[in-house]
Amino acid sequence: MAKADNGHKTAWSAVGAAIVLVSAFAFSVPQAVAQAASPSPATDADSRRYIGEIGDTFRFVLQNYVDQPDAKKLYEGAMKGLFEALNDPYSTFLDENLLSDMTDITSGQFGGVGLYIGKQAKDPKKPEEDPRYIEIVSPIEDTPGAKYGLQSGDLILKIDGETTAPLSSFEAQQKIRGAVGSTVVLSIRRGEAEFDARLVRAVIEIPTVKSALIPSQGGNIAYLRIIEFTAQTKSAFDEAIKGFNKAGYRALILDVRNDGGGLLQAVIQVSDSLLDSGTIVSTKGRNPFENSVNRAKPDLSVPKEKPMILLINKGSASASEILAGALKDNKRAYLVGENSYGKGSVQQIYPIDTTGYKMTTARYYTPSDENIDKTGIPPDLEVKDPDLTEAQSADLAKLFDSGKLEAYAKAHPDATVSDRNAFAAELGKGYSLPDRILRVLVKNQLERTKTAPIYDLEFDTALNAAIKLIDDPKYPQLLQDAKSVRDLVEARKAADPKLQASVKQPSGQAALPAPETKK
């Protein structure tokens, strides 16, 4: 396992883009003691003055307000305002309930629907006062949200009829969670379409890794999907590789699509087992102990001669992007799919008695020294489904509202491929949706009460493209010619002026030397 230079806090670091896991899933919280960052000399006097004024105002309100105020409510309100002023969706005050949820949510008291969610990003093209809703970063497979068909990028406009515009992601989490077996209604916007998703809460148990062998004419291809980076991911990954070695395989396809992130140390461990040298990731913060460079050690789990492809999409976030950056910049894997989510920061959780806070303490950089916050990582080969037109989006909403998919699945639970394709063709007469999308919708509806297949060669265009690429004699040269994350992101910024205002170097911190990139 690679060890971070000056990286003694990395095991505590959560780098999940989801902000909130709306489920009953364990999250380890360190018993850390918050350390005050030292202000620069230029602001030291101002800092002391403001700290004193906050304390004076708190005491004055407590003693002189017309009614006796609740000191705890004053404290929590002040703390919420403090973190809101940072204008960072990943830094937030955690009241007693939120901290309890994050440290002890495996008791079965809470049910969820299996979604990673975050606050919708501000659109520079829209007015400042335009509402921002809760966005689905990625659904977790085999959970109520995934089985319903919710997707990355869907907006949650309302929770049980209440608008999400004024809610933080943590406040939305509290409203989505509830007793196992109870129902929550999420009002969803997908493109121009809007529909209600009625979901029954369940205890969410997340397998961190799923694996299978894909038979092909040239021999077995190992397929390994990482669903989330947890403390168990590396051991599950190792078990899967042992199985592949025993069965024999000629190439590896890693899939981190809809993987919303997880623990920094977990992704460093997995990356280290796939690289024999080079930088995995570096972190940079204002405080020296947040600066680290994680490098790979020589031992390998997958031999270098075996081709490797990584599948990514817009639901691949944070820890997933660290893996993508490490494999890409070290020219170990070719990236196929869609541009990733774009979260390049690391948070720590600091308990204070029964409350606490989660705060961004560092930003991470790929081996080519690029921070991908708000830009994401572009794939080497883009494979995505075409976007729907406004008319098609409207028809999609009508189809969801009609109940026809649910009725067919209930009446034909054992429908064959030809049966469901015939029903999709019938639906095509009344809805202006592509035949492929209709067939996918029917198939997904039939599978919602079952465990999702590990892979799908019928409709997974990115997976099929990856298999085709493995068999391409030009693959080795394509891999060597692939541009670095930095080159691709800079090109994307140049083509899109909105991305020019990228994340800057943490103030007060000199840049770490740019890690060397394999040639």
CORFEN-V311527 format. One record per run of one state. SS is the DSSP state (@ for helix, = for strand, . for the rest). FROM is the first residue (numbers start at 1). LEN is the number of residues. If there is no record, write none. Layout:
ss & from & len
SS & FROM & LEN
SS & FROM & LEN
This chain:
ss & from & len
. & 1 & 9
@ & 10 & 3
. & 13 & 1
= & 14 & 1
. & 15 & 4
= & 19 & 4
. & 23 & 18
@ & 41 & 24
. & 65 & 6
@ & 71 & 14
. & 85 & 7
= & 92 & 3
. & 95 & 1
@ & 96 & 8
. & 104 & 7
= & 111 & 2
. & 113 & 2
= & 115 & 5
. & 120 & 14
= & 134 & 6
. & 140 & 4
@ & 144 & 5
. & 149 & 6
= & 155 & 5
. & 160 & 2
= & 162 & 2
. & 164 & 5
@ & 169 & 8
. & 177 & 1
= & 178 & 1
. & 179 & 4
= & 183 & 8
. & 191 & 2
= & 193 & 8
. & 201 & 1
= & 202 & 1
. & 203 & 6
= & 209 & 6
. & 215 & 6
= & 221 & 6
. & 227 & 2
= & 229 & 1
. & 230 & 3
@ & 233 & 15
. & 248 & 3
= & 251 & 5
. & 256 & 6
= & 262 & 2
@ & 264 & 11
. & 275 & 4
= & 279 & 6
. & 285 & 3
@ & 288 & 3
. & 291 & 1
= & 292 & 4
. & 296 & 11
= & 307 & 6
. & 313 & 6
@ & 319 & 11
. & 330 & 4
= & 334 & 4
. & 338 & 7
= & 345 & 8
. & 353 & 2
= & 355 & 11
. & 366 & 15
= & 381 & 2
. & 383 & 7
@ & 390 & 13
. & 403 & 1
@ & 404 & 8
. & 412 & 5
@ & 417 & 12
. & 429 & 6
@ & 435 & 13
. & 448 & 13
@ & 461 & 10
. & 471 & 4
@ & 475 & 7
. & 482 & 3
@ & 485 & 11
. & 496 & 1
@ & 497 & 3
. & 500 & 20
